Amino acid sequence: MSIDYDDSITKRREVENRRSAIAAEVQTNQEVSVSDLGTKFGLSEVTIRRDLNHLERTGVLQRVHGGARAVSSAKQNSLFNVRILQNNEAKRAIGQAAAALINPGQVIMLDSGTTVLEVAKHIPKSYLKKGDLTIITRSLTIAWEIHKYHPNRLILLGGTYLDTFDDFVGQQVDVALQDMHFHTLFIGTDGVTENRGLTTDNVLEVGIYKNMAKCADRVVVVTDSTKINVDKFQSILPLNAIHTFITNSAPESFVSLLQNQGIEVIMANT
């Protein structure tokens, strides 16, 4: 079981790395042909076309006859947009499973990140259009996604904007959270381990996660399987602060670990 799981993760990471390299090649040259990419990466033209079609769907390049063209250097340079390339099918499934937990009349905190963005995309549009939800976020991208449906209750927490992570940080965010209460907090993570819980490389966010968790009746972690057993620089939340963990796959030992601590585990169907 563990060998199959590890092999699956390794293969997905190889595909992600290959596609990121292809995206970088398109960005560098502005326009490339399928044949040139095949020669450079030692891949068949069928594989290159499949990768280019995938990258076009994520919005970082444009397919043209016989190849691809860069969309914009700024967009492709953004770490946030690079992360959108990674495990996007799993993230969509996770987002759909997480959005199913939302009920009309609730106050929802959507943090930042590409997986949480998928939660926002899968919220029933009728909830948003009728004003049946109050949505709070510190992500410009998520706020933009929600605003398209003209919601009556959308709150964007301001502060210092970090373009790399597409979120607001700083004292202004912490102050705004002091008097807030929400039914459910949806957060992602850069890594999660048994001993250190949720971890990140962004040290500016540490206090914000703890403050958000204090405001929530339910903390829901949404993360794809590549983050499991990954330990980043800074711990942001212990496992005992989590109520629900949604992912696409996980080792049985890790699932048992969470369940033994009373954490609900939901496997998104990909």
N, C-alpha and C positions, 0 to 999 in steps of 0.2 A: 504493500500500500504506500509506504513512504517513498519507495524508489520511484513508483509511477508518478506520485505527486511532484517529487523533485524534478523528474525528467520533464514533466509538463511545464513547470515553472521555468526551467532552463530554456526550453524551446520558445516559450512566449517571450522571454527576455531577448533571445537571439533575433526574433522577428522585430521586436521593438527597436533594438539597436540598429538593425539593418535599415529599417524605415527612417529612423532619425538620421542616419548617415546619408540616405538618399535625399531627404529633405534638405540637409546641409549642402549637398552637392548642387541641388537645384538653386538654392539661395546664392551660392557662390558664383555660379555661372549665369544666373538669371533665366536661362533656357537651355534645356538639354534634351537629347534624343534617347529613345528607348534603347537603341543599339549601343550608344556610348555608355549608358549606365550599365547595360549588361556586360560590356567588356571590362569596365572599371571594377565592378563588384563580382565578376565571375558567375553571373546568374543568367538563367534563361530569360528571353524576352517575355514569356508568359508570366513569370514571377515578377519581373519589373513592372509590367502593365498592371498586375494585380495590386502591387504596392502603391503605384502612382494613383490608381483609382481610390484606394483606401485613404491616401494622403489628401486627395482632393476633397473627399467627403468630410475630412476634419478641418478643411478650410485653409491649409497652409501652402497650397500650390494650385495651379490651374492646369488642367489637361489640355494639350493642344495636339494637333495632328502629328503623330509620330513621336510625341514626347510630353514635356511639361514645362510650365513657365512659373517663375516665382510670383507670389501674390504681393508680398511686401517684406522687406528686410526686417522692419520693426516687428512685424507680427511673428515672423519665424524666429527672431532672436529672443522672444519672450519665453521665459521658463514655464510660465503658465500654459502657453500654447504648445510647448513641447510636451508637457504632461498630458495634454488633451490627446496626443497621439498614442499614448500608452494605455493598453488594456481597455480601449474605449467600449468594446462590446460587453465586457464584464461590468464596466461602470454603468452602462445603460441598464443592464439587468438589475444591478444593485439599487440604482436610483428608482427604478420602477417598484421594487420590493419595499423600499423605504417610504415612498410616497403613499403606498397603500395603508400605511399606519396613520395617516393624517385624516382627521375628521373635521367636518364643518364646525365653525365657532371657536376653533383653537387659536392660540397664539404660538407661532412657530418661529424658532431661531434657526436660520440656515447660515452656517458659518461660511467659510470660503473653501475653494478647492474644486478640482474638476469632477470629483465624484459627487460632492454636494451639489454642484451645478446640475448633475443629472437628476438629483432629487427634485430640484426646482422645475426642471423640464417635464417631469412626470406628475406634478400636482394636477389633479383634475381641474380643467380650465373653468368649469362651472363654479368651483369654489372661489376662484379669483375674481371672476366677472361679477359675481353676486355680492362680493364683499364679505364672504363667509369666513375668511381667514385674516388674521393679522400676521404679516410676514416681516420679520426683522432679519437684517443681514449686514455684514461688513464687507461685502464683495460687490464691486461695481458691475461685474459681469452677471452675477446672479440678480442684482437689482434691475439691470437692463432686461434680463430674461423675463422677470416677473412683470415689469412695467408694461410690456406689450399687451397685456390683457386688461389694462386700466383698472388695477385693483384700488379699492378704497382705502386699504390699510397696508401700506408699504413703508417701512422705516429703515433708512440707511444710516448706520452708525458711522459718524465721521471721525477724523483723526489724521494721522500721517499716512498717506497712501503709499503702499509698496507695490510698484508696478510688477516686479518680478513674481510676487505671490498673489497679486490681485486682491489685496485686502487692506483694511485700515487698522492701524495699531496706535498705541500711545495712551496717554492719560485720559484724553477725551472719550475714548471707547470705554475705559474702566469706569469713569464717572457716570456715563450714560447707563451702564449695566447695573449700577448700585440699587436703583429703585425698580428694576424690571422683574417681571415674572413671566415665564413662558411654559406651556405645557410640554413641549418637546424641543430638544436641541439636537440638531443633526450636525455632526462634525466628521471630518476625515482625519487621517494621520499619515505621517511619513514612515512610521514603523510601530510595531507592537510586539512586546515580549512579556513573558510571565513575570519577570522580576521588576521591570521598570514601567510596565503599562504602555501608554501611548507616548511616543517620542517624536521629536522634530529636530531639524537643523536650524530652524528660525528662532533664535533666542528671544526675539522681540515679542513673541506671542505667548510666552509661558504663563504670565499672570492672567492674560485674557481668557485662556481656556478654563482655568480654575474659577474665575469669576462667572463665566457663562454657565458652568456646571452648577454653581450655587443657585442660579436663577431658575433652573429647570426641574420640573417634576420627573422628566425622563430624559436620559442622555443616550442617544443612538449614534453609534459609530458606524460609518459606511466606508469600507475600504476593500480594495481588491486583494487577492491572495498573495501578491508579490510583496506586500508589506508585513506579512506574518513572519514572526521570528527575525525581524530586522530591527536593529537597535541603533537609533540615531543619537545625536549629541546630547539633547536636553529632554528630560522627562516632562510631560505636560499634564498627564492625568494617570492616576493609578487605576488598576482594573476594578477596584471596588467602587469607583465613581461611575461605572458604566452600567446601564440597565439592559441595552440591546446591542448586539454586534451583528452587522449584516455584511456578508462577503459572498464571493462566488464559489470558493472552495477552500478547504483547510484540512490539515492533518487531523486524524481522529483524536490524537492526544491533545491537541490544542483546543478542539471543540469541547472535550471532556473537562479540560482545565477551566474553561469559561463557565460551563454549565455547573460545575461543582461550586463555583462562587456565586451562583444564583443569576448568572447573566443569560438572557435569552439569546440564542444563536439562530439566525435566519440565513439559509442558503439561497441565494438568488439563482433562478433557473436561467442559464445561458443557452 
